[in-house]
Amino acid sequence: MVDPGRAIAEAHQAEWARIVAALTRRFGDLDVAEEAAAEAFATAVERWPVDGVPPNPGAWLTTTAQRKAIDRIRREAKREDKQQQAQLMYDDLPTASLGVIDDDRLRLMFTCCHPALAMEARVALTLRMVGGLTVPEIARAFLVQEPAMGRRITRAKAKIKAARIPYRVPTTEDLPARLGGVLAVLFLIFNEGYLASGADSDPVRHELTAEAIRLTRLLRVLLPQDGEVAGLLALMLLIEARRAARVSATGELVTLDEQDRGAWDASLIAEGHRLVAERLATGVPPGRYQILAAINAVHTSARDIRDTDWSHIVALYDQLAVLDPSPIIALNRAVAIAELDGPEVALAIIDRLEAKLCVYHAYHATRANLLRRLGRSDESRAAYDRAIDLAGNSAETAYLIRRRDQLVS
């Protein structure tokens, strides 16, 4: 017998964005689309345990969401113009042009990433509405508290309503102003799959990494000359290539220095390296994603961790810090500095980042490792404890606990 709870969870991952995209395209209103989808899933929670899981859960949810949307529109007297649009749900009339983007989810990403919204707001809103990420997952991606992120998303939706920003199909001319937001959304969806932040999630969510790569491939077809699109695709491929080696048979995270490089996907690495080389050959100054891809190209070029060209990686991080002077970039640069100049130099760098990264588990994990290498076991143990408290990923937590417990008192 099919477990209704599991069926609903799987359907949410597979169908949420498609349903929201279809309803938004029909009605031109993201609020209506999201609330109708949410009501459909709420109905599934009530009905499926009693009636059983339908043969085609996606079709059941789509039909239910459509009816919920129509019911809501009919209840709102001030939205009489939507009645005709609602009727289209039952008519075989031709739909409007879908514009230059063929994929529903990618199209809705460009629709949501409206330049009238601040970049963080448009990215957060799109992750919630289209990416299917939860508010806690988005909050962790932005290193902010969950209530603050919830308010940010609510304010973005309110601004859309107040300013009457239209949810229309993007034209070719719309794409450049929205591309930065779409790339950020795809990168964060990929990151959530690469190292899932929820304690109840699988450590690696392949459905998210695969979907982010699929959409980025479509974006590259749409914008073949854009360097950042190529860079993001290369970055994803080079990280995805290592997926099979990242979690042990016991469910523990395997760090880069301990991974079996023979288990890496050689075809994905070759494709990623080719994209990086093609961008370097253009002579055009690289953007953020291109530099991140180049860093990962250096890592995946080394046959052994001891062969890694750390000076090249530090130089790339120096270049990246000019474009993106964020504390996370500074933290990652410090990891490379530790390999080049030693843990004491790196520790001095990351200690200056504490105020900005105090709620970021990777900050404390990095600090714990550096303190460990310096023989400062008590301080290292305290840093591991803090990292464990903040980490949500089960594989990462298992790794941190083992490392902490190996410390000599």
C-alpha positions in Angstrom: 0.0 0.0 0.0 1.3 3.4 -0.9 2.2 5.7 2.0 0.0 8.8 1.6 2.5 11.0 3.5 5.4 9.9 1.3 3.3 10.3 -1.8 2.4 13.9 -0.9 6.1 14.8 -0.2 7.2 13.3 -3.5 4.4 15.0 -5.4 5.3 18.3 -3.8 8.9 18.1 -5.1 7.8 17.0 -8.5 4.6 19.1 -9.1 4.7 22.3 -7.0 6.6 24.5 -9.4 4.7 23.1 -12.5 1.3 23.8 -10.9 2.3 27.3 -9.8 3.8 28.1 -13.2 0.7 26.9 -15.0 -1.8 28.8 -12.8 0.4 32.0 -12.9 0.5 31.9 -16.7 -3.3 31.5 -16.8 -4.3 34.1 -14.2 -1.3 36.4 -14.1 -1.4 36.4 -10.3 1.3 34.6 -8.3 -0.7 34.9 -5.1 -3.7 33.1 -6.6 -1.4 30.4 -8.0 0.5 29.8 -4.8 -2.5 29.7 -2.6 -4.4 27.4 -4.9 -1.5 25.0 -5.0 -1.1 25.2 -1.2 -4.9 24.4 -0.8 -4.6 21.5 -3.2 -1.8 19.9 -1.2 -3.7 20.6 2.0 -6.7 18.8 0.5 -4.4 15.9 -0.4 -3.3 15.7 3.3 -6.9 15.4 4.3 -8.2 13.1 1.5 -5.4 10.7 0.5 -5.1 9.0 3.9 -8.8 8.3 3.8 -9.5 7.7 0.0 -6.1 6.4 -0.9 -3.4 7.9 -3.2 -4.9 8.6 -6.7 -3.5 6.7 -9.7 -2.1 10.0 -11.1 -1.2 12.2 -8.1 0.1 15.1 -10.3 -3.1 15.2 -12.4 -5.2 15.1 -9.2 -3.3 18.0 -7.7 -3.4 20.0 -10.9 -7.2 19.7 -11.2 -7.8 20.4 -7.6 -5.5 23.5 -7.7 -7.3 24.8 -10.8 -10.7 24.5 -9.1 -9.4 26.2 -6.0 -8.0 29.1 -8.1 -11.3 29.5 -10.0 -13.3 29.4 -6.8 -11.1 32.1 -5.3 -11.4 34.4 -8.3 -15.1 34.0 -8.4 -15.4 35.0 -4.8 -13.6 38.2 -5.4 -16.1 40.6 -6.8 -13.5 43.2 -7.7 -11.7 40.8 -10.0 -14.5 40.3 -12.5 -12.0 40.5 -15.3 -10.5 37.3 -14.0 -13.7 35.4 -14.7 -13.0 35.1 -18.3 -9.5 33.8 -17.6 -10.9 31.3 -15.1 -13.3 30.1 -17.8 -10.3 29.2 -20.0 -9.5 26.4 -17.5 -12.5 24.6 -18.9 -12.4 25.8 -22.5 -10.3 24.5 -25.4 -9.4 28.0 -26.4 -5.8 28.7 -27.5 -3.5 30.0 -24.8 -1.3 33.1 -25.0 2.1 33.0 -26.5 4.7 31.5 -24.2 7.4 33.8 -25.4 11.1 33.0 -25.8 11.3 30.5 -23.0 9.8 27.0 -23.6 10.2 25.6 -20.1 7.4 26.4 -17.5 9.7 26.6 -14.5 12.5 28.6 -16.2 9.9 31.0 -17.6 8.3 31.5 -14.1 11.8 32.2 -12.7 12.3 35.0 -15.1 8.8 36.3 -14.4 9.4 36.3 -10.6 12.9 37.9 -10.9 11.4 41.3 -11.6 13.9 44.2 -11.5 11.5 46.3 -9.5 12.3 44.1 -6.5 15.7 44.3 -4.7 17.9 41.4 -5.7 17.7 39.5 -2.4 13.9 39.9 -2.4 13.5 38.6 -5.9 15.8 35.7 -5.3 14.1 34.7 -2.0 10.6 35.0 -3.5 11.5 32.9 -6.6 13.1 30.2 -4.4 9.9 30.0 -2.5 7.4 30.2 -5.4 9.3 28.4 -8.1 12.2 26.6 -6.6 10.0 24.8 -4.0 12.4 25.5 -1.1 10.9 26.1 2.3 11.3 29.3 4.2 13.7 27.7 6.7 15.9 26.4 3.8 15.9 29.9 2.2 16.7 31.5 5.5 19.7 29.2 6.0 20.9 30.0 2.5 20.9 33.7 3.3 22.2 33.2 6.9 19.2 35.0 8.4 16.6 33.9 10.9 13.5 32.2 9.6 11.0 34.9 10.8 13.0 37.6 9.1 13.1 35.6 5.8 9.3 35.0 6.0 8.8 38.8 6.4 11.1 39.5 3.5 9.1 37.2 1.2 5.8 38.6 2.4 7.0 42.2 1.7 8.1 41.2 -1.8 4.7 39.8 -2.6 3.0 42.9 -1.1 5.2 45.2 -3.2 4.2 43.3 -6.3 0.5 43.8 -5.5 0.9 47.5 -4.5 3.0 48.4 -7.5 0.8 46.3 -9.8 3.8 44.7 -11.3 2.5 42.5 -14.1 3.3 38.8 -14.2 3.7 38.6 -18.0 5.8 36.3 -20.1 9.3 37.7 -20.4 10.4 39.0 -23.8 13.9 38.7 -25.1 14.5 42.3 -24.0 13.5 41.4 -20.4 16.1 38.7 -20.0 19.3 40.7 -19.3 17.8 42.7 -16.4 16.5 39.5 -14.8 19.3 37.1 -15.5 21.4 37.8 -12.4 18.4 36.9 -10.2 17.7 33.7 -12.1 21.4 32.6 -11.9 21.3 33.2 -8.1 18.1 31.2 -7.8 19.5 28.2 -9.8 22.8 28.3 -7.8 21.0 28.3 -4.4 18.6 25.4 -5.6 21.7 23.5 -6.6 23.4 24.2 -3.2 20.4 23.0 -1.3 20.6 19.7 -3.2 24.3 19.5 -3.0 24.3 19.7 0.8 20.7 19.7 2.1 20.2 22.0 5.1 17.2 20.2 6.7 17.8 17.6 9.4 15.0 15.5 8.0 16.2 15.6 4.4 18.5 13.2 2.6 22.0 14.5 2.9 22.2 15.0 -0.8 19.0 15.8 -2.8 19.8 14.7 -6.3 16.4 15.8 -7.6 17.4 19.4 -6.8 20.9 19.3 -8.3 19.6 17.5 -11.4 16.8 20.1 -11.9 19.2 23.0 -11.4 21.6 21.5 -14.0 18.7 20.8 -16.4 17.5 24.4 -16.2 21.0 25.9 -16.5 21.5 23.8 -19.7 18.3 25.2 -21.1 19.5 28.7 -20.1 22.7 28.1 -22.0 20.8 27.2 -25.1 18.8 30.4 -24.7 21.9 32.6 -24.0 24.8 30.7 -25.6 27.2 33.7 -25.5 26.7 34.6 -21.8 29.8 33.9 -19.8 28.1 33.7 -16.4 25.6 31.1 -17.7 28.4 29.0 -19.0 30.3 29.5 -15.8 27.4 28.5 -13.6 26.9 25.3 -15.7 30.5 24.4 -15.4 30.5 25.0 -11.6 27.5 22.7 -11.2 28.9 20.0 -13.3 32.3 20.0 -11.5 30.6 19.8 -8.1 28.0 17.2 -9.3 30.8 15.1 -10.6 31.9 14.4 -7.0 28.5 13.4 -5.7 29.1 9.7 -5.6 32.1 10.2 -3.4 30.7 12.7 -1.0 28.7 10.5 1.5 30.1 7.3 2.9 28.2 4.0 3.2 27.5 4.8 6.8 25.9 8.2 5.9 28.8 10.4 6.9 30.1 13.3 4.8 33.4 12.6 3.1 35.5 15.8 2.7 37.4 16.6 -0.4 40.8 15.5 0.9 39.4 12.1 1.8 37.3 11.4 -1.3 37.9 8.5 -3.7 38.7 10.5 -6.8 38.3 7.3 -8.9 34.6 7.6 -8.1 34.3 11.0 -9.6 32.3 11.3 -12.9 35.0 11.8 -15.5 32.5 12.9 -18.3 31.1 15.7 -16.1 34.6 16.8 -15.2 35.6 16.9 -18.8 32.6 18.9 -19.8 33.1 21.3 -16.9 36.8 21.8 -17.8 35.9 22.4 -21.4 33.4 25.1 -20.5 36.0 26.8 -18.3 38.6 26.7 -21.0 36.2 28.1 -23.6 35.5 31.1 -21.4 39.2 31.7 -20.7 39.9 31.7 -24.4 37.5 34.6 -25.0 39.8 36.9 -23.0 36.7 38.6 -21.5 37.1 39.3 -17.7 35.3 36.5 -15.9 32.4 37.0 -13.6 31.6 35.4 -10.2 30.4 32.0 -11.4 33.2 31.7 -13.9 35.8 32.2 -11.2 34.1 29.7 -8.9 34.1 27.2 -11.8 37.8 27.9 -12.4 38.5 27.2 -8.7 36.6 23.9 -8.9 38.5 23.1 -12.2 41.8 23.4 -10.2 40.5 21.0 -7.5 39.3 18.4 -10.1 42.5 18.6 -12.1 44.5 17.3 -9.1 45.0 13.5 -9.1 45.5 13.7 -5.3 44.8 16.3 -2.7 48.6 16.8 -2.4 48.8 17.8 -6.0 46.3 20.7 -5.6 47.7 24.0 -6.8 46.8 26.1 -3.7 48.6 29.2 -4.9 46.4 29.2 -8.0 43.3 28.8 -5.9 44.2 31.7 -3.6 44.9 33.9 -6.6 41.4 33.0 -8.0 39.8 33.8 -4.6 41.7 37.1 -4.6 40.1 37.9 -7.9 36.7 36.8 -6.8 36.9 38.9 -3.6 37.0 42.0 -5.8 33.7 41.0 -7.4 32.1 39.5 -4.3 33.6 40.8 -1.0 31.3 38.6 1.0 32.4 36.9 4.3 31.7 33.5 2.9 34.2 34.1 0.1 36.7 35.3 2.7 36.1 32.1 4.7 36.7 29.9 1.7 39.8 31.8 0.8 41.1 31.3 4.3 40.7 27.5 3.8 43.1 27.7 0.9 45.4 30.1 2.8 45.7 27.4 5.5 47.1 25.0 2.9 49.5 27.5 1.5 50.6 29.5 4.6 49.6 27.4 7.5 46.6 27.2 9.9 47.7 30.0 12.2 47.6 32.6 9.3 44.2 31.3 8.2 42.8 31.4 11.8 43.7 35.0 12.1 41.7 35.7 9.0 38.6 33.8 9.9 38.5 35.2 13.5 37.8 38.6 12.0 34.7 37.1 10.3 32.9 36.0 13.5 30.5 38.9 13.7 29.2 38.2 10.2 29.3 34.4 10.3 28.5 33.5 13.9 25.3 31.6 12.8 27.0 29.8 9.9 28.0 26.2 10.8 30.8 26.1 8.2 32.5 29.0 9.9 32.7 27.1 13.2 33.6 23.8 11.5 36.5 25.5 9.7 37.7 27.2 12.9 37.5 23.9 14.7 39.7 22.2 12.1 42.3 25.0 12.2 42.4 24.9 16.0 42.7 21.1 15.8 45.7 21.4 13.5 47.3 23.9 16.0 46.9 21.4 18.9 44.3 23.7 20.7 42.0 20.8 21.5 39.7 22.5 24.1 39.0 25.4 21.8 38.6 23.1 18.9 36.0 21.0 20.8 34.0 24.1 21.6 34.0 25.1 18.0 32.9 21.6 16.9 30.1 21.8 19.4 28.9 25.1 18.0 29.1 23.7 14.4 27.1 20.6 15.4 24.4 22.8 17.0 24.1 24.8 13.8 24.5 22.1 11.1 21.3 20.7 9.7 22.7 18.1 7.3 22.8 14.7 8.8 25.9 13.5 7.0 27.8 16.7 7.9 26.6 16.4 11.5 27.9 12.8 11.7 31.3 13.9 10.3 31.6 16.8 12.8 30.7 14.5 15.8 33.4 12.0 14.7 36.0 14.6 14.3 35.2 16.2 17.7 35.2 12.8 19.4 38.7 12.1 18.0 40.2 15.1 19.8 42.7 14.2 22.5 41.9 15.9 25.8 
